[in-house]
């Protein structure tokens, strides 16, 4: 299943319509003519070092792992 390793972001099932009721400017029988269907929205996942991360968590993980080493010059 598509789930982020850090924040557990997963697919969400939503109700989707092409336009809102009566948005075409017509009244009467045209109020409910917009097709309404259920849509699954998937998170934007990327594989990084064998693990799945969403875009937000991937930026955090990369910033932590790619910090330059600071060495004290004597």
Secondary structure as GFF3:
##gff-version 3
##sequence-region A 1 74
A	DSSP	beta_strand	12	17	.	.	.	ID=ss1
A	DSSP	three_ten_helix	28	32	.	.	.	ID=ss2
A	DSSP	beta_strand	36	41	.	.	.	ID=ss3
A	DSSP	beta_strand	45	48	.	.	.	ID=ss4
A	DSSP	beta_strand	51	54	.	.	.	ID=ss5
A	DSSP	alpha_helix	55	65	.	.	.	ID=ss6
###
